[in-house]
Amino acid sequence: MKAIDVFTHILPTAYRRALDRSIPNVGGRHPSLREPLLQDFDMRLVANPVQTLQVTASVVIDDQIRAKTQPRVAEQTNAELAQTVLDHPELFEGAIARVAASDMNWSAHYIADTIARSDILLGVQMMTKESGVPLTDAHYDLVRDALCRSHRILWVRSVIEHAPGNAHVLSATLDDIRQVTDSIAHDQWTSRFAGMPIIIHMGVAALSNATDTQAREYAGLYLDTACASSEQIERAASLFGAGHILFSSDAPFGPDPLSIEQNALDAIDHTHLSDEQKTAIKLNTWESLRSSIPMHVQTEKDAYQLDKAEQAKREAAKKAANNDEE
């Protein structure tokens, strides 16, 4: 059965160059950037079960990129993300864009002018704190309003960098997610920004022990299964319903990057949920969300195929002309 992995990572060259310019010895300070599968898509295909497509996002360490360069870096990174999806349809379903935390006016216009016109950039990832400012601060209302008007998805992820195998860091990450989810619920985002679906990355692992009262408060949110056990997935499905749970592996980050996606799928398969619930988590919930995103008459995929066809015609004409000369 086909499955959609709704949150994975790559490392666009444009973003890596920006990090190299901003952070001395960035690879030493952030070892996760050295993971080969972030840029080796042939090896990524070997690691990826054939029935799975990924929604991918850039690795993000934005608070260390100079504020004045963040808009340009975000634009270049998103363009490379979109091109990667187009170049590797066997791997990717779509991409999650990044905006500039340092410039909300630019970010809101970029969402309206670029992301809203894209069939590849399906939404935006933002961290629980952006440059030290909590995500629920009114500072970000312009971006949330722009996402709402364009019916794009907001992926919320922890500002704490998850280190595979580090139980202390994982615990801190899950606590961070719980805190921001509480803030989102108390600020009534699901009603204030009703056109903006919200996916809480690692939400199942963080919130599977929520109380019934909390589950009602979080009812409008979507949670992904990254880092979650079978037991946590079962509990979350009983609290929130399988229609609000989405499959995610967080690939390629994990103790065994080559198996991380299959292990995440196994965690769902080994639950005692019904086949219908498992299918909802792996595929149907995402397809329902995806269908709510407005598409355009000529999409980026259409334009990409037309460009390839035109290039093939030009090459054929050039070859024919060379043959005639000979």
N, C-alpha and C positions, 0 to 999 in steps of 0.2 A: 504494500500500500504506500502510495506517495505520502510524504510528510513535508511540512514547511517548518524550517528552523528559523524562528523569528528574531534571533539576536545572535550574530556571530561577528567576528572581527577580521579586518585586513589592515595592512599598513601602507597606505598610498605613499608613493615616492615624494610627492609634494609635501606631505605632512612630515615625513621623516627628515627631509631637508630643513624644514622650519625648526624642528626640534634640534637638529645638529647645530643650527645657527644660534639657538637660544640657550642650550644647556650643555656645558662642558661634559664630555664623557657620558652622554645620555644613555648609551647602551649599558654602561656599568651601573648607573644609578637606577635604571629601569630595566632589569634583566628580561622582562616579558617582551621587550622590543626585539630581542634576539631570536625569537621563535621563528624558524624557517617557514612554517606554514602560513605566516602572515602575508608572504609575498610569493611563495612557490605554489602556483595554482595546479600544476601537474601533480605534485605530491598531495595537494589538498583533495584532488579528485580521487586519488587512491584511498585516502582516509575517509572519504564521504560515501556512505551507503547510496547506491544508485537511485533509491526511491526518494531521496531527500534533496530539496532545494533550500538555499539559505537566503535570508535577508541579512545584509552585511553592513557594518559600520566601521569607520576608522577608529583605531585606538586613539584615545584622547588624553593628553596631558596639557590642556590649554592654559592652565594658570601660570605656566612657566614660559609661554610664548608672549612676546611683547605685545601690549594692548593695541598699539597702532597698526600692527601687521595682522591681527587676528581676522579681520574681514577678508583680506586678500588670501590668507592661508585657507580659510574656510571655503572660499569660492573655488580655489584650485583643487583642494582636497575633494570637494563634492563632485566637481567635473571628472576627476579621476575615478571616483567611486562609480559614477554613472557609466563611464566608459568600460570599467572592469566588468560590470554587470552585463553590458551589451556584448563584450568580447567572450564572456564565459556563461552562456545561457544554460549549459549543462550543470552549472554549479549554483547560480544565483537567481533568486526570484525578484530581488529589488534591493534598494540601498536606503540607509538612514543617514540623513544629512547632518551637518554640524553648522551651527551659526556662531556668531562672535559675541561672547559674553561681555566683551568690552564696549559694544556698540549696539544698543537695542534698536535704534532707529534704522541703522543699516540692516540689521537682522530681520526686522519686520518687513522692510521693503524687499529684501531678498526672498523671503518666504512668498510674498505676493507676486513678485515678478518672475521668479525662477522655479521655486519648488512647486508652487501651485500649477505651473504649466508642464510639469514633468510627470511622466508615467513610470519613472525609475526611482526618483527620490520620493519615498512614500511618507516621510515625516522627518522629525528632528530628534536627536538624542540630547538630553540635558542632564547634568549631574545634580545631586542633592544640594550641593553648594557650587556656585559659579563664582570664581575669584573671591571666595569668602562670603558671598551674599547668598543666604538661603533661597532655594528655588521658589518657595512660596511668597517671597517678597514682592511687593507691588512693582518693583523695578522691572520685572519680567512680564508685566501685563501686556505690553505691546506685542511680544512674541506669542504669548498664549492667544491673544485676540486674532493675530494673523493666522495661526494654525487652525483656530476655530472657524474662521471665515473660509479657509481653503479646504476644510474637512480633512486635514492631515493628522497623522498620529504623533503623539508625544511619547517617546521612550524615556523613562526615568531610570537612571542608574546611579549607583553609589559613587561618591567622590573618593571613597577609600579604594585604593588599588588592591584587588583581590589577588593574593599570592597563592598559586596552587599548592595544596598540602599544608598551608599555614593555618592551623585551626584558630589561632588568636586573631589573625587578620580577617578570616571569614566571619568570625563571631562579631567583630566590630563592623564589618560590612552589613551584616543582617540587621544589627541594631540601628545603623544609619538608615536603612531602608524602612524599618518600622517607624522611625521618627518622622521621616518625610511623608509616609503614607498617612500617618495621623494628621499631619499638617494639611495635606491635600483634602482629606475628608472634612476636617473642621473648617477649612476655608470654602467648602462646598464647590470644589472645582467641577465636579460632574454636572452640576446645574449651571454654574456661571459660564462654563466653556463647553456647552453640550455638544458642539460640533467637533470636538477634539477628543477622540478616544485616547486613553492613557494606559500604557503598558508599563507595569512595574517590573523592571528586570530583576530576576532572582526573587520575585514576589512570593512564589510558592514556598521556597525555603524559609523566607523571612516571616510569612504570615500564616502558615498552616496551623499554628497554635493560637490563632486569634479567638477571642471570645465571640459568642453569638452576637452580642451588641456591636462589637467591632466589625464583624462580617457584614452586618446590615449597613454600617456606615461606609464600608468599602465597596458596597454592592455594584457601583458603576464602574469600577476599575477592572483592568485585565492583568493577570499575573502570569509570568512565564516560569518554566520549570528548571531553569539553569541551577545547577548545584543541588537539586532537590532529590530526595530518596523516594522510593515507591510509597512508603508510608506517608510521607509529607504530601505527595500528589493525591493520594486517596483522601486524606483529611481535607485538603484544600478543595477538592471536588465536592465533598459533602457540605462544606461551608459556603462556597461561592458558586458552585455549579460548574460542570465541565465546559459550559459555554462561555466561561470567563477565564479559562486556563489555556495557555498556549505553550507549545513545545519550544524549548530553547536549550541549546547545548553550551553556549558561551564559547564555542570553538574559535580558535584552537587552544584556548587556555584550559589547563587541567593537568593532572598528574601523568596522563598518557594521551598526548595530543592526537596521536594517530587513531585512538579508539574513543575519543571523547564523545563524538556524535552517536556512535553505536551504543555506548554505555548510557547516554541520556535517553535514547529510544527504548533501551531495555528497561530503564526505570519505569517507564509508562507501561510497557508490555507486562511487567511483573506485578502490576497492581491487580486488585480484585475488581476493578471497574468493568463495566459492561463493554462490549465491542463498540457500541454506539458512543459511549463516553470517551473511549480511547481514540476513536476516529475524530471526535470533536476536538480533542486536545491536539492531535497531530496535524489536523488539516482543516476541519470545517469551521472552527472558530476564526481562524485566520482568514479563510476565504470570505467569510461574512464581513469581517473588517475591511478586507481588501476591496470588496465590491462597493463599499460606501465611499471610496475615494474617487472623485470625479476624473474621468478620462477624457482625452481630447480626440478630435476627428483624426488627426495625423499625429501619432505618438512618436516618441524618440526611437522606439524599436522600428516603426515604419520608416522613419527617415534614415535610420542606420541601414536597413535592407535596401532602400532605394539608392543610397550612396554606394553600397557595394555593387549593385547592379550597374550603375552608371560607370563605376570604375572598371568593371569587367568589360563593358562595351568599349570604353576607351582603349583598353589593352588589346582587345580583339581587333579594333580598327587599326591600331598602330602596327600590330603583327601583320595584318593583311596588307598594309601599305608597304611594309618592309619586304614582304614576299613579292609584291608587284615590282618593286625596284630591282630585286634580284632577277 
